[in-house]
Amino acid sequence: MGRSKAYRLAWGCSLMMMLLLCWACTRKTIIAEPTPPRPEERYADLLAKAEKHYQAGQLDQALSLYQDHLALHPDIPSAPMILLKIGTIQSSKGQHEAARDTYRQMIAAYPNSRLVPEARLNILSDYYQEGRFPEVVEYHQELNDFSIPTEILMRKYGLVGDSYLAMAEYALAFEAFLRVYQRANDMAKKPVMKKLEAIFPRLSAKELSQLAAKMEDSELKRSLLFHLGGVRAVESKKPEVVRDEPGLEQKAPEPAKTMESVSGAGYAEPSVGCLLPLSGKYETFGAKALKGIQLALEKYSRTEKAPPVRIIIRDTEGDAGKTAQGVQELAQDEHTAAIIGPLVTAEDAATAAQESKIPIITLTQKQDMANMGGYVFRNYLTPEMQVRALIAYTMNELGLRRFAILYPDEKYGSTFMNLFWDEVSANKGEVVGIESYGVNATDFSAAIKKLTGQRRSATAAAQGKLDFEAIFIPDGAEKAGMILPQLTYFDVVDVYRLGTNLWHNEKLLQSTGQYMQEVVIPEIFFAESRNEQVKEFVRLFEETYSEKPGFLEAVAYDTAMILFQTVNRAGVDSREAVKNELLKTKDFHGVTGLTSFDQNGNARKQLYLLKVEGDHFVELGQGQSLKPETGE
């Protein structure tokens, strides 16, 4: 037994050794750890994501990814292209100064890049979009004609020509468009030729002749010479013609016209002057208004059989003296039928316009503007308009009678408070409580407690109800964002919350939307309106400027349209006639609603009323409640 056991043990050990030897000879499978992506692969992935967002129109996401991409790897070959796209996105968002800084950064860092000409062209385009036409003219020299592609050269002179047109420098505009025409193919020549032919009537015989001398024989030159012949034929019939140079005739100088003679004189080709702050502190607002006016001119000019009209632009720089000087210069031009503007220093413009007897439609909410004389008008959103719209809706449509007012103790709040109180009283309603708060206040509990604690009737208190049906809070979006939640905290619920147009603010909606479900806001323009005319205006504006219009652009657009139609109306052949026709304006259908002028020249408008549904503003119709539509 001992030997057998030893034998089995030896055999087992041998078997174990053989198995171990076989296992050792078996090929092992090694599972490799994943290799981290190389840096260039990581950058490529980030850039691909940015491009995807850019192509999908998701510009905020694309901008963030492009900027992250450059921060991670600033020296990659695609850096100039990325900077160009960052600038393009900033421009489309209306951040024109930031866009120009980005383009300049690219040009300075990569001066030899093939994209430098496009960056310089984009700088030109940004200046143009802001209405800064002198800068377009000045900066275009940075684009050397001999070192840029033909396509960019043509786009450059197109912008320069449009800028000269806006500045009423017609001969220079013609020369710029002529450069485009000379380089365009046959198909592209046609729209350029139309622009050039539209300038013919603005040029003198001398200017036409000088331009013709610079041109090679072409269809355009023949058209110009034909027009020149017509101009000479007309001038040859006028008395007191003197020769200036061989083959050219000019009218002899006339005595300077007095204000009285100009105001009563007729004109065949009326102009509308534009007084706007296109530089200085208020240049952003001036550029917005100018965009609206220029779009109105383009829209009006497309109208079938629309008589010709032009605009003459004067930069006030926000300065009172230059504003008054601008009015005087425009008044001296016998073709200037009326003036739009200004936005600031309106009193100085109104005084000068009344003295010169030239109609002026100011774009300001300052009180008593139209009381400065019969030639002074005003078309703008005013506190009076907003209060009337709120009271008409809440009292006539909703049947409310009792109101409370919570207002900031400063000029804006006090003005609205007094107007609201007067309007409620005039409509036989009652203001049952008024409380104010400091300009720098952030805690409104004391004022709210006074309104809620002292203004409950015995019956209302027993029922847990307030003694007022609506509360009016005339303050900006920032303060409204603090006050609305505190109203709910102190049980100011089941009452309407009335604000001013300053509450029409996306940031306020995003931060405080849950407390805005019973809000009513008056507004002069609503880009999301169901009105077809508004939809068309927004579409044209976005196509032209690649941005959405605001209320200032819309008011300027309507004002320009009113004047373009008025100055070309049959029988309107003097400034006095323009003034009288403006006073007859009743229910002009514009993108800012219906507009009429009262006997003092103040605009009377039917404002939009907005409410909040979910996370967006919607338009209130007549007889419509604030409750969300269910679709049933």
C-alpha positions as CSV (number, residue, x, y, z in Angstrom):
1,M,0.0,0.0,0.0
2,G,2.9,2.4,0.8
3,R,4.5,1.9,-2.5
4,S,1.2,2.3,-4.4
5,K,0.5,5.5,-2.6
6,A,4.0,6.9,-3.4
7,Y,3.5,5.9,-7.0
8,R,0.2,7.8,-7.3
9,L,1.7,10.9,-5.7
10,A,4.6,10.9,-8.1
11,W,2.3,10.4,-11.1
12,G,0.1,13.3,-9.9
13,C,3.1,15.6,-9.6
14,S,4.3,14.7,-13.1
15,L,0.9,15.5,-14.5
16,M,0.7,18.8,-12.7
17,M,4.1,19.8,-14.1
18,M,3.0,18.9,-17.7
19,L,-0.1,21.0,-17.3
20,L,1.9,24.0,-16.0
21,L,4.3,23.6,-18.9
22,C,1.4,23.6,-21.4
23,W,-0.2,26.7,-19.9
24,A,3.1,28.5,-19.9
25,C,3.4,27.8,-23.6
26,T,-0.1,28.9,-24.5
27,R,-0.3,32.3,-26.3
28,K,-1.6,35.0,-24.0
29,T,-4.4,37.5,-25.1
30,I,-3.4,41.0,-24.0
31,I,-6.2,43.6,-23.7
32,A,-4.7,47.0,-24.5
33,E,-5.9,50.1,-22.8
34,P,-7.6,52.6,-25.1
35,T,-5.2,55.2,-26.5
36,P,-6.2,58.7,-25.7
37,P,-7.0,60.9,-28.8
38,R,-4.1,63.0,-30.0
39,P,-4.4,66.8,-29.3
40,E,-5.0,67.5,-33.0
41,E,-7.9,64.9,-33.1
42,R,-9.5,66.6,-30.1
43,Y,-9.2,70.0,-31.8
44,A,-10.7,68.7,-35.0
45,D,-13.6,67.2,-33.1
46,L,-14.3,70.5,-31.4
47,L,-14.1,72.4,-34.7
48,A,-16.4,69.9,-36.4
49,K,-19.0,70.5,-33.6
50,A,-18.7,74.2,-34.0
51,E,-19.2,74.0,-37.8
52,K,-22.3,71.8,-37.3
53,H,-23.9,74.4,-35.0
54,Y,-22.8,77.2,-37.3
55,Q,-24.5,75.5,-40.3
56,A,-27.6,74.9,-38.3
57,G,-27.9,78.5,-37.4
58,Q,-27.2,77.8,-33.7
59,L,-24.9,80.8,-33.4
60,D,-24.5,81.1,-29.6
61,Q,-23.3,77.5,-29.4
62,A,-21.0,77.9,-32.5
63,L,-19.5,81.0,-31.0
64,S,-18.7,79.4,-27.7
65,L,-17.1,76.4,-29.4
66,Y,-15.1,78.5,-31.9
67,Q,-13.7,80.5,-28.9
68,D,-12.9,77.4,-27.0
69,H,-11.1,76.0,-30.0
70,L,-8.9,79.0,-30.3
71,A,-8.2,79.1,-26.6
72,L,-7.0,75.5,-26.7
73,H,-4.9,75.8,-29.9
74,P,-4.4,79.4,-31.0
75,D,-1.7,78.7,-33.6
76,I,-3.5,76.2,-35.8
77,P,-3.7,77.0,-39.6
78,S,-7.4,77.4,-39.4
79,A,-7.2,80.3,-36.9
80,P,-7.9,83.1,-39.5
81,M,-11.0,81.3,-40.7
82,I,-12.3,80.8,-37.1
83,L,-11.7,84.4,-36.2
84,L,-13.6,85.4,-39.4
85,K,-16.6,83.3,-38.4
86,I,-16.5,84.6,-34.8
87,G,-16.7,88.1,-36.2
88,T,-19.5,87.1,-38.6
89,I,-21.5,85.7,-35.7
90,Q,-20.9,88.8,-33.5
91,S,-22.1,91.0,-36.4
92,S,-25.3,89.0,-36.9
93,K,-26.1,89.5,-33.2
94,G,-25.7,93.2,-33.6
95,Q,-22.4,93.4,-31.8
96,H,-20.7,95.4,-34.5
97,E,-17.9,97.0,-32.5
98,A,-16.9,93.6,-31.1
99,A,-17.1,92.1,-34.6
100,R,-14.7,94.8,-36.0
101,D,-12.3,94.2,-33.1
102,T,-12.3,90.5,-34.0
103,Y,-11.6,91.2,-37.7
104,R,-8.8,93.6,-36.8
105,Q,-7.3,91.0,-34.4
106,M,-7.3,88.5,-37.3
107,I,-5.7,91.1,-39.7
108,A,-3.0,92.0,-37.2
109,A,-2.2,88.4,-36.3
110,Y,-2.3,86.9,-39.8
111,P,-1.5,89.8,-42.2
112,N,-0.6,87.4,-45.1
113,S,-3.8,85.3,-44.8
114,R,-5.9,85.1,-48.0
115,L,-8.9,85.9,-45.8
116,V,-7.6,89.4,-44.9
117,P,-9.5,91.1,-47.8
118,E,-12.7,89.5,-46.6
119,A,-12.2,90.6,-43.1
120,R,-11.6,94.2,-44.3
121,L,-14.8,94.0,-46.4
122,N,-16.7,92.8,-43.3
123,I,-15.5,95.8,-41.4
124,L,-16.9,98.0,-44.2
125,S,-20.2,96.1,-44.0
126,D,-20.5,96.5,-40.3
127,Y,-20.0,100.3,-40.5
128,Y,-22.7,100.4,-43.2
129,Q,-25.1,98.3,-41.1
130,E,-24.7,100.8,-38.3
131,G,-25.4,103.7,-40.7
132,R,-21.9,105.0,-40.2
133,F,-21.5,106.0,-43.9
134,P,-18.5,108.4,-43.5
135,E,-16.5,105.6,-41.9
136,V,-17.4,103.3,-44.9
137,V,-16.1,105.9,-47.3
138,E,-12.9,106.5,-45.2
139,Y,-12.1,102.8,-44.5
140,H,-12.6,101.4,-48.0
141,Q,-9.2,102.7,-48.9
142,E,-7.7,99.9,-46.7
143,L,-8.9,97.5,-49.4
144,N,-6.3,97.9,-52.2
145,D,-8.0,97.6,-55.6
146,F,-5.0,95.9,-57.1
147,S,-4.5,93.1,-54.5
148,I,-8.1,91.9,-53.8
149,P,-10.3,89.5,-55.8
150,T,-12.8,90.9,-58.3
151,E,-15.8,89.7,-56.3
152,I,-14.6,91.5,-53.1
153,L,-13.7,94.6,-55.2
154,M,-17.3,94.7,-56.5
155,R,-18.9,94.3,-53.1
156,K,-16.6,97.0,-51.7
157,Y,-17.7,99.6,-54.2
158,G,-21.3,98.5,-53.8
159,L,-21.1,99.4,-50.2
160,V,-19.3,102.7,-50.9
161,G,-21.9,103.6,-53.5
162,D,-24.8,102.9,-51.2
163,S,-23.1,105.0,-48.5
164,Y,-22.6,107.9,-50.8
165,L,-26.3,107.6,-51.8
166,A,-27.3,107.8,-48.1
167,M,-25.2,110.9,-47.8
168,A,-26.8,112.4,-50.9
169,E,-23.4,112.5,-52.7
170,Y,-24.9,111.4,-56.0
171,A,-21.9,112.0,-58.3
172,L,-19.6,110.1,-56.0
173,A,-22.2,107.3,-55.7
174,F,-22.4,107.1,-59.5
175,E,-18.6,106.7,-59.8
176,A,-18.6,103.9,-57.2
177,F,-21.4,102.0,-58.9
178,L,-19.7,102.6,-62.2
179,R,-16.7,100.6,-61.0
180,V,-19.0,97.7,-60.1
181,Y,-20.7,97.9,-63.5
182,Q,-17.5,97.9,-65.4
183,R,-16.4,94.6,-63.7
184,A,-19.7,92.8,-63.7
185,N,-20.8,90.1,-66.1
186,D,-23.7,90.6,-68.4
187,M,-26.3,89.2,-65.9
188,A,-24.9,91.2,-63.0
189,K,-24.8,94.4,-65.0
190,K,-28.6,94.8,-65.1
191,P,-29.3,95.6,-61.4
192,V,-26.3,97.8,-61.2
193,M,-27.4,99.7,-64.3
194,K,-30.8,100.3,-62.7
195,K,-29.1,101.9,-59.7
196,L,-27.0,104.1,-62.0
197,E,-30.0,105.2,-64.0
198,A,-31.9,106.0,-60.8
199,I,-29.1,108.5,-60.0
200,F,-29.4,110.4,-63.4
201,P,-32.2,112.7,-62.2
202,R,-30.1,113.8,-59.2
203,L,-27.2,115.0,-61.3
204,S,-26.6,118.3,-63.1
205,A,-25.8,118.6,-66.8
206,K,-22.2,119.4,-65.9
207,E,-21.9,116.3,-63.7
208,L,-23.5,114.1,-66.3
209,S,-21.2,115.4,-69.0
210,Q,-18.1,114.9,-66.8
211,L,-19.1,111.3,-66.0
212,A,-19.8,110.5,-69.6
213,A,-16.3,111.6,-70.6
214,K,-14.9,108.9,-68.3
215,M,-16.9,106.1,-69.7
216,E,-16.2,103.8,-72.6
217,D,-19.0,103.2,-75.2
218,S,-21.7,101.0,-73.7
219,E,-25.4,100.7,-73.2
220,L,-25.0,102.7,-70.0
221,K,-23.2,105.6,-71.6
222,R,-25.8,105.8,-74.3
223,S,-28.5,105.9,-71.7
224,L,-26.6,108.6,-69.8
225,L,-26.2,110.7,-73.0
226,F,-29.9,110.4,-73.8
227,H,-30.8,111.6,-70.3
228,L,-28.2,114.5,-70.7
229,G,-29.9,115.5,-73.9
230,G,-33.2,115.8,-72.1
231,V,-31.7,117.8,-69.3
232,R,-30.2,120.3,-71.8
233,A,-33.4,120.5,-73.7
234,V,-35.3,121.5,-70.5
235,E,-32.6,123.9,-69.4
236,S,-32.5,125.6,-72.8
237,K,-36.1,126.7,-72.3
238,K,-35.4,128.4,-69.0
239,P,-34.7,132.1,-68.9
240,E,-31.4,133.6,-67.7
241,V,-29.1,130.9,-68.9
242,V,-25.4,131.5,-69.0
243,R,-22.6,129.5,-70.6
244,D,-20.2,127.8,-68.2
245,E,-18.2,125.8,-70.7
246,P,-18.7,124.7,-74.3
247,G,-21.8,122.5,-74.8
248,L,-23.0,122.9,-71.2
249,E,-25.7,125.2,-69.9
250,Q,-26.3,126.2,-66.3
251,K,-29.0,128.3,-64.7
252,A,-27.8,131.7,-63.6
253,P,-27.6,132.2,-59.8
254,E,-30.8,133.3,-58.2
255,P,-31.2,135.6,-55.2
256,A,-31.2,133.7,-51.9
257,K,-34.7,132.7,-50.9
258,T,-36.3,133.9,-47.7
259,M,-38.0,131.5,-45.3
260,E,-41.4,132.8,-46.4
261,S,-40.7,132.3,-50.1
262,V,-39.4,128.8,-49.6
263,S,-42.3,127.7,-47.4
264,G,-44.8,128.7,-50.0
265,A,-42.9,127.4,-53.1
266,G,-43.8,124.3,-55.0
267,Y,-41.4,121.5,-55.8
268,A,-41.3,118.8,-58.4
269,E,-39.0,116.4,-56.6
270,P,-39.5,116.5,-52.8
271,S,-36.9,115.5,-50.3
272,V,-37.3,114.5,-46.7
273,G,-34.5,115.6,-44.3
274,C,-33.3,113.2,-41.5
275,L,-31.8,114.7,-38.4
276,L,-30.2,111.8,-36.4
277,P,-27.3,111.3,-34.0
278,L,-25.1,109.1,-36.2
279,S,-22.0,109.7,-34.1
280,G,-21.4,110.5,-30.4
281,K,-23.2,109.3,-27.3
282,Y,-26.5,108.4,-29.0
283,E,-25.1,107.0,-32.3
284,T,-26.6,103.5,-31.6
285,F,-30.1,104.9,-31.5
286,G,-29.5,107.1,-34.6
287,A,-28.3,104.0,-36.6
288,K,-31.4,102.1,-35.6
289,A,-33.8,104.9,-36.7
290,L,-31.8,105.3,-40.0
291,K,-32.3,101.7,-40.8
292,G,-36.0,102.0,-40.5
293,I,-36.1,105.2,-42.7
294,Q,-33.9,103.6,-45.4
295,L,-36.0,100.5,-45.5
296,A,-39.1,102.6,-45.8
297,L,-37.6,104.5,-48.8
298,E,-36.7,101.1,-50.4
299,K,-40.2,99.8,-49.8
300,Y,-41.8,103.0,-51.1
301,S,-39.6,103.2,-54.2
302,R,-40.7,99.7,-55.1
303,T,-44.4,100.8,-55.2
304,E,-45.7,100.9,-58.7
305,K,-45.8,104.4,-60.1
306,A,-44.5,105.8,-56.8
307,P,-43.3,109.4,-57.5
308,P,-39.6,110.0,-56.8
309,V,-38.5,111.1,-53.3
310,R,-35.1,111.2,-51.7
311,I,-33.8,111.6,-48.1
312,I,-31.1,114.0,-47.0
313,I,-29.2,112.9,-43.9
314,R,-27.7,115.2,-41.3
315,D,-25.7,114.0,-38.3
316,T,-26.6,116.0,-35.3
317,E,-24.0,114.2,-33.1
318,G,-26.6,114.7,-30.3
319,D,-25.6,118.4,-30.1
320,A,-28.2,121.1,-29.7
321,G,-26.3,123.6,-31.9
322,K,-25.6,121.2,-34.7
323,T,-29.3,120.1,-34.6
324,A,-30.5,123.7,-35.0
325,Q,-28.0,124.3,-37.8
326,G,-29.1,121.1,-39.5
327,V,-32.7,122.3,-39.5
328,Q,-31.7,125.7,-41.0
329,E,-29.6,124.0,-43.8
330,L,-32.5,121.7,-44.7
331,A,-34.9,124.6,-44.6
332,Q,-32.8,126.6,-47.1
333,D,-33.1,123.7,-49.7
334,E,-36.3,124.4,-51.5
335,H,-36.8,120.7,-52.3
336,T,-36.9,119.7,-48.7
337,A,-40.5,119.3,-47.9
338,A,-40.3,118.1,-44.3
339,I,-37.9,116.7,-41.6
340,I,-37.8,113.5,-39.5
341,G,-36.1,113.6,-36.1
342,P,-34.3,114.2,-34.0
343,L,-34.2,111.7,-31.2
344,V,-32.5,114.1,-28.7
345,T,-32.2,117.9,-28.5
346,A,-35.8,117.9,-30.0
347,E,-36.7,121.2,-28.5
348,D,-33.9,123.0,-30.5
349,A,-35.0,121.3,-33.7
350,A,-38.7,122.2,-33.1
351,T,-37.9,125.8,-32.4
352,A,-35.8,126.1,-35.5
353,A,-38.4,124.3,-37.7
354,Q,-41.2,126.5,-36.5
355,E,-39.2,129.6,-37.2
356,S,-38.4,128.3,-40.7
357,K,-41.9,127.1,-41.3
358,I,-40.9,123.6,-42.3
359,P,-42.9,120.6,-41.0
360,I,-40.9,118.4,-38.6
361,I,-42.0,115.0,-37.0
362,T,-39.9,114.6,-33.9
363,L,-39.1,111.1,-32.5
364,T,-39.2,111.9,-28.8
365,Q,-41.5,111.3,-25.8
366,K,-40.9,114.7,-24.3
367,Q,-44.0,116.5,-23.3
368,D,-45.4,119.7,-24.9
369,M,-43.3,119.2,-28.1
370,A,-46.2,119.6,-30.4
371,N,-47.3,122.7,-28.5
372,M,-44.3,124.6,-29.8
373,G,-46.0,125.5,-33.1
374,G,-48.2,124.4,-36.0
375,Y,-45.3,123.0,-38.0
376,V,-44.1,120.7,-35.1
377,F,-45.4,117.1,-34.9
378,R,-44.5,114.1,-32.7
379,N,-44.7,110.4,-33.4
380,Y,-43.3,108.3,-30.6
381,L,-44.4,106.1,-27.7
382,T,-45.4,108.4,-24.8
383,P,-46.5,107.8,-21.2
384,E,-49.9,109.2,-22.0
385,M,-50.4,106.6,-24.8
386,Q,-49.4,103.7,-22.5
387,V,-51.7,104.8,-19.7
388,R,-54.7,105.3,-22.0
389,A,-54.2,101.9,-23.5
390,L,-54.0,100.2,-20.1
391,I,-57.1,101.9,-18.8
392,A,-59.1,101.3,-21.9
393,Y,-58.4,97.6,-21.7
394,T,-58.8,97.0,-18.0
395,M,-61.9,99.2,-17.5
396,N,-63.7,98.8,-20.8
397,E,-62.8,95.2,-21.7
398,L,-62.2,93.6,-18.3
399,G,-64.7,95.8,-16.3
400,L,-62.2,96.7,-13.5
401,R,-62.9,99.7,-11.3
402,R,-60.4,99.6,-8.3
403,F,-56.7,100.1,-8.7
404,A,-53.5,100.4,-6.6
405,I,-50.3,102.1,-7.7
406,L,-46.8,101.1,-6.5
407,Y,-44.2,103.4,-8.1
408,P,-40.5,104.5,-7.8
409,D,-40.1,107.9,-6.2
410,E,-38.4,109.6,-9.3
411,K,-39.5,111.4,-12.4
412,Y,-40.4,108.4,-14.6
413,G,-42.5,106.8,-11.8
414,S,-44.1,110.0,-10.7
415,T,-45.1,110.9,-14.3
416,F,-46.8,107.6,-14.8
417,M,-48.4,107.6,-11.4
418,N,-50.1,111.0,-11.9
419,L,-51.2,110.1,-15.5
420,F,-52.6,106.8,-14.4
421,W,-54.5,108.3,-11.4
422,D,-56.0,111.0,-13.6
423,E,-57.1,108.5,-16.3
424,V,-58.7,106.2,-13.8
425,S,-60.6,109.1,-12.3
426,A,-61.6,110.4,-15.7
427,N,-63.2,107.0,-16.4
428,K,-65.0,107.0,-13.1
429,G,-62.8,104.4,-11.5
430,E,-61.0,104.6,-8.1
431,V,-57.4,104.4,-7.1
432,V,-57.7,102.9,-3.6
433,G,-54.0,102.8,-2.7
434,I,-50.8,104.5,-3.7
435,E,-47.3,103.7,-2.3
436,S,-43.8,104.7,-3.4
437,Y,-40.4,103.2,-2.9
438,G,-36.8,104.6,-3.1
439,V,-34.9,104.5,-6.4
440,N,-32.3,102.2,-4.9
441,A,-34.7,99.9,-3.0
442,T,-34.4,96.1,-3.3
443,D,-36.8,95.3,-0.4
444,F,-40.4,96.4,-1.2
445,S,-42.1,94.6,1.7
446,A,-43.0,97.8,3.6
447,A,-44.8,99.4,0.7
448,I,-46.5,96.2,-0.3
449,K,-47.7,95.6,3.3
450,K,-49.2,99.1,3.4
451,L,-51.1,98.5,0.2
452,T,-52.4,95.1,1.3
453,G,-52.9,95.7,5.0
454,Q,-54.5,99.1,4.9
455,R,-56.6,98.6,1.7
456,R,-58.9,95.7,2.7
457,S,-62.5,96.5,3.3
458,A,-64.2,94.5,6.1
459,T,-65.9,92.2,3.5
460,A,-62.8,91.8,1.5
461,A,-60.7,91.0,4.6
462,A,-63.3,88.4,5.7
463,Q,-63.1,86.8,2.3
464,G,-59.3,87.0,2.2
465,K,-59.4,89.3,-0.8
466,L,-57.7,92.6,-1.6
467,D,-59.6,95.8,-2.1
468,F,-58.1,96.4,-5.6
469,E,-58.4,94.4,-8.8
470,A,-55.2,95.6,-10.5
471,I,-51.9,97.1,-9.4
472,F,-49.9,99.4,-11.7
473,I,-46.1,99.4,-11.3
474,P,-44.4,101.9,-13.6
475,D,-40.7,100.8,-13.4
476,G,-38.1,99.1,-15.5
477,A,-37.5,95.4,-16.0
478,E,-34.8,95.0,-13.3
479,K,-37.1,96.4,-10.5
480,A,-40.1,94.5,-11.8
481,G,-38.1,91.3,-11.5
482,M,-37.7,92.0,-7.8
483,I,-41.2,93.3,-7.1
484,L,-43.3,90.6,-8.8
485,P,-42.1,87.7,-6.7
486,Q,-42.5,89.8,-3.5
487,L,-46.1,90.5,-4.5
488,T,-46.8,86.8,-4.6
489,Y,-45.0,86.3,-1.3
490,F,-47.3,88.8,0.4
491,D,-50.4,87.2,-1.1
492,V,-51.1,89.8,-3.8
493,V,-52.6,87.2,-6.0
494,D,-55.6,87.1,-8.3
495,V,-55.1,90.7,-9.3
496,Y,-53.9,92.0,-12.7
497,R,-50.3,93.4,-12.8
498,L,-49.9,96.3,-15.1
499,G,-46.5,97.5,-16.3
500,T,-45.0,99.8,-19.0
501,N,-43.4,98.9,-22.2
502,L,-40.1,98.4,-20.3
503,W,-41.5,95.1,-19.1
504,H,-41.4,93.8,-22.6
505,N,-38.0,92.3,-21.9
506,E,-36.8,88.7,-22.5
507,K,-34.5,88.7,-19.5
508,L,-37.3,89.6,-17.2
509,L,-39.5,86.9,-18.8
510,Q,-36.8,84.3,-18.3
511,S,-36.1,85.2,-14.7
512,T,-39.6,86.0,-13.5
513,G,-42.0,84.4,-16.0
514,Q,-43.9,82.3,-13.4
515,Y,-45.0,85.6,-11.7
516,M,-46.0,87.3,-15.0
517,Q,-49.1,85.2,-15.9
518,E,-51.5,88.0,-15.1
519,V,-49.4,90.9,-16.6
520,V,-50.6,93.4,-19.1
521,I,-48.0,95.4,-21.0
522,P,-48.6,98.2,-23.6
523,E,-46.2,98.3,-26.5
524,I,-45.8,100.3,-29.7
525,F,-44.3,97.5,-31.8
526,F,-44.5,93.7,-31.5
527,A,-42.3,91.8,-33.9
528,E,-44.2,88.6,-33.3
529,S,-47.6,90.2,-34.1
530,R,-50.1,88.2,-36.1
531,N,-50.6,91.3,-38.3
532,E,-49.5,90.5,-41.9
533,Q,-48.1,94.0,-42.4
534,V,-45.8,93.5,-39.4
535,K,-44.8,90.1,-40.6
536,E,-43.8,91.5,-44.0
537,F,-41.8,94.4,-42.3
538,V,-39.9,92.0,-40.1
539,R,-39.1,89.7,-43.0
540,L,-37.8,92.6,-45.1
541,F,-35.8,94.0,-42.2
542,E,-34.2,90.7,-41.4
543,E,-33.4,90.1,-45.1
544,T,-31.8,93.5,-45.4
545,Y,-29.9,93.9,-42.1
546,S,-29.7,90.2,-40.8
547,E,-31.3,91.2,-37.5
548,K,-34.7,91.7,-35.9
549,P,-36.2,95.2,-35.8
550,G,-37.1,96.9,-32.5
551,F,-39.6,99.6,-31.7
552,L,-37.3,102.5,-32.7
553,E,-36.7,101.1,-36.2
554,A,-40.4,100.5,-36.6
555,V,-41.4,104.0,-35.5
556,A,-38.9,105.6,-37.8
557,Y,-40.2,103.3,-40.7
558,D,-43.8,104.4,-40.1
559,T,-42.9,108.1,-39.8
560,A,-40.9,108.0,-43.1
561,M,-43.8,106.2,-44.8
562,I,-46.3,108.8,-43.6
563,L,-44.1,111.6,-45.0
564,F,-43.2,109.9,-48.3
565,Q,-46.9,109.4,-49.0
566,T,-47.9,112.9,-47.8
567,V,-45.3,114.9,-49.8
568,N,-46.2,113.2,-53.0
569,R,-50.0,113.5,-52.6
570,A,-51.8,115.3,-55.3
571,G,-52.0,119.1,-54.7
572,V,-49.3,119.0,-52.0
573,D,-46.9,121.5,-53.5
574,S,-45.6,123.5,-50.4
575,R,-44.5,123.0,-46.9
576,E,-47.7,124.6,-45.6
577,A,-49.7,122.0,-47.7
578,V,-47.5,119.2,-46.2
579,K,-48.4,120.5,-42.7
580,N,-52.1,120.6,-43.4
581,E,-52.1,117.1,-44.9
582,L,-50.3,115.7,-41.9
583,L,-53.0,117.1,-39.7
584,K,-55.5,115.2,-41.8
585,T,-53.7,111.9,-41.2
586,K,-56.3,109.5,-39.7
587,D,-55.7,105.8,-38.9
588,F,-52.6,105.4,-41.0
589,H,-52.0,101.6,-41.1
590,G,-48.4,101.1,-40.1
591,V,-46.3,98.5,-38.4
592,T,-46.7,100.4,-35.1
593,G,-50.5,100.2,-35.3
594,L,-53.0,102.8,-36.4
595,T,-51.7,106.4,-36.3
596,S,-53.5,109.7,-36.4
597,F,-52.4,113.3,-35.6
598,D,-54.5,115.5,-33.4
599,Q,-54.9,119.2,-33.9
600,N,-51.7,119.9,-32.0
601,G,-49.6,117.5,-34.0
602,N,-49.4,114.8,-31.4
603,A,-49.7,111.2,-32.7
604,R,-52.7,109.2,-31.5
605,K,-51.9,105.5,-31.7
606,Q,-53.6,102.2,-31.1
607,L,-51.0,100.3,-29.1
608,Y,-50.4,96.6,-28.9
609,L,-51.2,95.0,-25.5
610,L,-49.1,92.0,-24.5
611,K,-49.6,89.2,-22.0
612,V,-47.4,86.2,-21.1
613,E,-48.2,82.6,-22.0
614,G,-45.8,80.1,-20.7
615,D,-42.3,81.4,-21.6
616,H,-43.2,83.9,-24.3
617,F,-45.1,87.2,-24.9
618,V,-48.2,87.1,-27.0
619,E,-50.5,89.7,-28.4
620,L,-53.8,90.5,-26.7
621,G,-56.9,91.0,-28.9
622,Q,-59.9,93.1,-28.1
623,G,-62.2,91.3,-25.6
624,Q,-59.5,88.7,-24.9
625,S,-58.8,87.7,-21.3
626,L,-55.4,87.0,-19.8
627,K,-56.1,83.3,-19.5
628,P,-54.0,81.1,-21.8
629,E,-55.7,79.9,-24.9
630,T,-56.5,76.1,-24.6
631,G,-57.1,75.5,-28.3
632,E,-60.5,73.9,-27.5
